[in-house]
Amino acid sequence: MGHRQIRLAQLIAPFGPGALYTDKKGTPHIVCGVDFWHHRSDITQGMLSCEEPSEFERFEPRLAALLGVSRFKLPPDFRARSRGSKPPPNADLFVPAQRFPGWYRHSKTGELRRFNLDAKRVPPAPDGRWFPVRFIAACAAGHLNEFPWRKWSGCTCLGESKLFLQDRGGADLSGIVVECKGCDKKRSLSGATQSPESGEQGSLGKAGIDCGGERPWLGTGASELCDAPIVGALINQTNLYFARTISSILLPDLQEKDPDVLRIREECANDSTCSAAKLLWDINQRAAAVAAMGQALRSREIDATLETIEAALVSLFDPKSVLLAGVAQPTDPDSDLLAFRRAEYNVLKQGINDRIRSSDLRVVVTEVPANVETWVERVQLVERLRETRVLYGFDRLEPSTRPLIGMPDSALTQLFRYPPTRPEERWLPAVEVFGEGIFINLREDAIAAWQERNEEWLKSRLSEAFVVRVAGQYQTIPPAGHATWRWASRYLLVHSLAHILINQLIFECGYGTASLRERLYVADDPTAPMAGFLIYTAAGDSEGTLGGLVELGRPERLGDTIDRALTRASWCSADPICSESFGGGGSRLANLAACHACILLPETSCETINHGLDRALVVGTPEAPGRGAFSELILEARQEI
């Protein structure tokens, strides 16, 4: 176990269960599964559960219904005991992590040795030090194994091998050789990290090495059978952990008209008893759930009839109600993720009313700046929002394009050593943040006219293969049907415009680039289209953020901000190379005119890790400056200067 500090939000991503974390001393650790969380260590009694688990429990109705769990839990924060004073509630809780890999290399001799990780420290070595090896083995099924040094070298020793890892220099892995001095077998690591083609074995598989199904984040003895190809990997490779995360903005129930029910619904959702009531509700003990919730409300001097409390709990706990609340049904039924996002879109798009002005979500309508009225239909100031971010598993080597398949079992099997079997006991780790933002919705008539005028140019720029790549990117919410150039042009326009505006807002609102996030709302359904985005900032403090972003959303400021953002984005220091990208750029060939000199953001700010971007669709190209959706606005802004 290591005592290192990681922020709570990082325990959802990028350092969730199963992720490798290297501390400041260079020692790699793997974060343990969630059923090892919320415990403290006692010298005489071993591991003890936390005293007040309800403190960490949260309930978000839409996410619970979508993911098939009963509730969520916050990662525990460490609270040290002070001598001579009463310990704080839930003191000494921690999130365990263990050293991985277990193989170490001697800095002077190159000897390889595997150590018992139960020891507090690696034994001292004369004339040198022991350092963790840089190589492990992984498979696409999510397993992590120790690198098979003995099998890879071809060692034939009957007893303990005398393995050595020598670095002979060079630009590639051919200069790194593992050898056994007992049988004189040796082999370089060339090809060991090469990913196999689909359906084929990689270099390790061809050497007769199979995946051991190891899951070190769940402790010893947690391996399982696996037939996926295994591949060598460096411990700092970025593709060793793709967190499956989803976030939700807490919404009011748009179908409920009774103000008393809405008020009690909000009080219930923010009460620590809500999770216990959900457990009773899930086992058909509705009367007990209502009674427990009523007692909790009375203790806070909140009066409500049992009928009102029951109606509020139905609004919170009924999966169909919470998933379809506020969703205008499109011609083609939405996917679960698209319907989930559409509910937020409908709430953010509405004007102000008393039901939306809750303690968790305040949406205030404002005027659209005159200079962007031809393209912007609506601007809303989100003075307060509450976002819940949930981890529901992870991928290795390649991110999944359909991560919700198999939920909740797929997540519980990955994250728990002993997955809860009863539905009312299922939970997932989450963090809760509060913030503010600006919601901008584009005009449908403007998008349609732009697509009509530039149909041939858009078709030539957005090839079918490129459209398929964009729709299949990590965390992208694809259309319910077939992805076409019309959907892709809409998506790239909205996404690129959000990046362009974020890059300008950071100079004016006081927040750093990594502090701002985007949330995209895109659909090309003929009866219920979406073309909007939310730029917001969020912090763990329940008081939220400082209001600078909302202030910039007011019409007297937003219009000039958009003008400056578009003018700045119309030329990139990497042009014309940046604008001339037609084959697809980025690590997965899912970008066109987009680079770090113009519209790419920190990966934590972008929903899709900087995939699905094309600045040219917003501002045009040097060869065709009038093709961009906002080209005329840029020309008008330059004339006014």
Order of alpha helices (4+ residues) and beta strands (2+ residues): beta-beta-beta-beta-beta-alpha-beta-beta-beta-beta-beta-beta-beta-alpha-beta-beta-beta-alpha-beta-beta-alpha-alpha-alpha-alpha-alpha-alpha-beta-beta-alpha-beta-alpha-alpha-alpha-alpha-beta-beta-alpha-alpha-alpha-alpha
